[in-house]
Amino acid sequence: MNIVVLVKQVPDTYSERKLNSDGILDREASDAVLDEINERAVEAALQLKEANDGSEVTVLTMGPDRATDAIRKALSMGADKAVHLSDEALAGTDYIGTAKALAKALGKVEGGYDVIFAGNEASDGRGGAIPAMVAELLGIPALTHAQEVSIEGGTVNVTRATDDGITKLTAQLPAVISVNEKINEPRYPSFKGIMAAKKKPVTTLSIADAGIDASEVGLASALSTVTSAAPKPPKSAGEKIEDEGDGGTKIAQFLAAQKLI
Ligand SMILES: Cc1cc2nc3c(=O)[nH]c(=O)nc-3n(C[C@H](O)[C@H](O)[C@H](O)COP(=O)(O)OP(=O)(O)OC[C@H]3O[C@@H](n4cnc5c(N)ncnc54)[C@H](O)[C@@H]3O)c2cc1C
């Protein structure tokens, strides 16, 4: 079984994140890490590989040169190989352009794909759209927000968990599966895994290599535009209640005034 994981390098949520003068995230201003949700997607892929002899896990990322660090992390967890789509022309690409570029790059993965894992939502863009868009472009099913996944033969069963409830989904492979944060606990890379990752193959693709039309990516082609951006206002001081025997009543009155109770 050929398993591909879409992974994204994101600014570390523990470092300060800044917007640049165009209102777009300044990725150079923060430390960059493999998105935690993608660690879970890699873990799901590795568990599937371990249950299916002869399977191979490929990680695919679209991002600048330094996204190789995210690739190495996934390889050190146990993925077998990687494809890195990297080209100056991709800077400023919006959601639709990103999905089109990833769909093209997926067509270049050696061995093809039976299962494509992704995170349900990146911690920076938080669009939660790429997995479904990629599936649509490839003409294959999208099973999103997966909390449990089982694959037997050519059939995938997913327990989908959202605020609206639990849904059971079934589809035929190939399919895109986006995972939520409850699906598993990702493994830590072992020392052996870190050393082995240095020797695993990473194929770098330009947009020309992937067959991506330059007019469909980049800021000039973006269908969405950031019209304005402003820093988040500082938190207000809040209200302190002194308990003089009537603390409970005062809290209840406060919550009632906020229409919370
Ligand atoms: C006008 C505009 C300009 C932009 N310019 C830039 C820019 O210069 N640089 C930049 O990095 N972003 C830029 N973005 C943001 C970029 O379009 C989004 O980050 C991207 O489309 C993914 O959306 P998301 O982060 O919301 O992913 P989601 O849809 O929330 O991601 C879900 C999952 O999809 C997969 N995925 C998402 N993105 C990638 C990826 N790149 N590679 C592999 N897998 C992926 C991962 O598995 C992820 O967990 C711009 C956006 C706009 C609107």
The ligand as a Tripos MOL2 file, in Angstrom:
@<TRIPOS>MOLECULE
LIG
   53    58     1     0     0
SMALL
NO_CHARGES

@<TRIPOS>ATOM
      1 C1         -3.5620   35.9740   -0.3600 C.3       1 LIG1
      2 C2         -2.8710   34.8650    0.3600 C.ar      1 LIG1
      3 C3         -1.4750   34.7790    0.3140 C.ar      1 LIG1
      4 C4         -0.8120   33.7500    0.9860 C.ar      1 LIG1
      5 N1          0.5620   33.6840    0.9320 N.ar      1 LIG1
      6 C5          1.2240   32.6850    1.5420 C.ar      1 LIG1
      7 C6          2.6430   32.5800    1.5000 C.ar      1 LIG1
      8 O1          3.3390   33.4030    0.9050 O.2       1 LIG1
      9 N2          3.2550   31.5310    2.1230 N.ar      1 LIG1
     10 C7          2.5100   30.5860    2.7960 C.ar      1 LIG1
     11 O2          3.0870   29.6330    3.3380 O.2       1 LIG1
     12 N3          1.1710   30.6760    2.8750 N.ar      1 LIG1
     13 C8          0.5150   31.6940    2.2660 C.ar      1 LIG1
     14 N4         -0.8400   31.7740    2.3460 N.ar      1 LIG1
     15 C9         -1.5470   30.7740    3.1250 C.3       1 LIG1
     16 C10        -1.7120   29.5220    2.2960 C.3       1 LIG1
     17 O3         -2.5470   29.7380    1.2060 O.3       1 LIG1
     18 C11        -2.3140   28.4780    3.2150 C.3       1 LIG1
     19 O4         -1.3940   28.2610    4.2700 O.3       1 LIG1
     20 C12        -2.5190   27.1800    2.4930 C.3       1 LIG1
     21 O5         -3.4580   27.3280    1.4900 O.3       1 LIG1
     22 C13        -2.9770   26.0850    3.4200 C.3       1 LIG1
     23 O6         -4.1090   26.5130    4.0990 O.3       1 LIG1
     24 P1         -4.2190   26.2060    5.6340 P.3       1 LIG1
     25 O7         -2.9280   26.5480    6.2650 O.co2     1 LIG1
     26 O8         -5.4430   26.8940    6.1360 O.co2     1 LIG1
     27 O9         -4.3740   24.6440    5.6230 O.3       1 LIG1
     28 P2         -5.5340   23.6790    6.0970 P.3       1 LIG1
     29 O10        -6.5310   23.5040    5.0310 O.co2     1 LIG1
     30 O11        -6.0230   24.0940    7.4550 O.co2     1 LIG1
     31 O12        -4.5910   22.3980    6.2290 O.3       1 LIG1
     32 C14        -5.0870   21.1000    6.4600 C.3       1 LIG1
     33 C15        -4.0170   20.1050    6.0930 C.3       1 LIG1
     34 O13        -3.7080   20.2260    4.6920 O.3       1 LIG1
     35 C16        -2.3280   19.8950    4.5060 C.3       1 LIG1
     36 N5         -1.5970   21.0590    3.9840 N.ar      1 LIG1
     37 C17        -1.9340   22.3670    4.0400 C.ar      1 LIG1
     38 N6         -0.9840   23.1270    3.4580 N.ar      1 LIG1
     39 C18        -0.0230   22.2770    3.0420 C.ar      1 LIG1
     40 C19         1.2390   22.4390    2.3990 C.ar      1 LIG1
     41 N7          1.7130   23.6530    2.0570 N.pl3     1 LIG1
     42 N8          1.9680   21.3330    2.1190 N.ar      1 LIG1
     43 C20         1.5140   20.1010    2.4500 C.ar      1 LIG1
     44 N9          0.3550   19.8870    3.0790 N.ar      1 LIG1
     45 C21        -0.4050   20.9480    3.3640 C.ar      1 LIG1
     46 C22        -1.7750   19.4960    5.8800 C.3       1 LIG1
     47 O14        -1.9490   18.1180    6.0700 O.3       1 LIG1
     48 C23        -2.6930   20.2680    6.8110 C.3       1 LIG1
     49 O15        -2.6910   19.7220    8.1120 O.3       1 LIG1
     50 C24        -1.5490   32.8010    1.7080 C.ar      1 LIG1
     51 C25        -2.9480   32.8690    1.7530 C.ar      1 LIG1
     52 C26        -3.6000   33.8950    1.0910 C.ar      1 LIG1
     53 C27        -5.1040   33.9510    1.1610 C.3       1 LIG1
@<TRIPOS>BOND
     1     1     2 1
     2     2     3 ar
     3     2    52 ar
     4     3     4 ar
     5     4     5 ar
     6     4    50 ar
     7     5     6 ar
     8     6     7 ar
     9     6    13 1
    10     7     8 2
    11     7     9 ar
    12     9    10 ar
    13    10    11 2
    14    10    12 ar
    15    12    13 ar
    16    13    14 ar
    17    14    15 1
    18    14    50 ar
    19    15    16 1
    20    16    17 1
    21    16    18 1
    22    18    19 1
    23    18    20 1
    24    20    21 1
    25    20    22 1
    26    22    23 1
    27    23    24 1
    28    24    25 2
    29    24    26 1
    30    24    27 1
    31    27    28 1
    32    28    29 2
    33    28    30 1
    34    28    31 1
    35    31    32 1
    36    32    33 1
    37    33    34 1
    38    33    48 1
    39    34    35 1
    40    35    36 1
    41    35    46 1
    42    36    37 ar
    43    36    45 ar
    44    37    38 ar
    45    38    39 ar
    46    39    40 ar
    47    39    45 ar
    48    40    41 1
    49    40    42 ar
    50    42    43 ar
    51    43    44 ar
    52    44    45 ar
    53    46    47 1
    54    46    48 1
    55    48    49 1
    56    50    51 ar
    57    51    52 ar
    58    52    53 1
@<TRIPOS>SUBSTRUCTURE
     1 LIG1         1 GROUP 0 **** ****
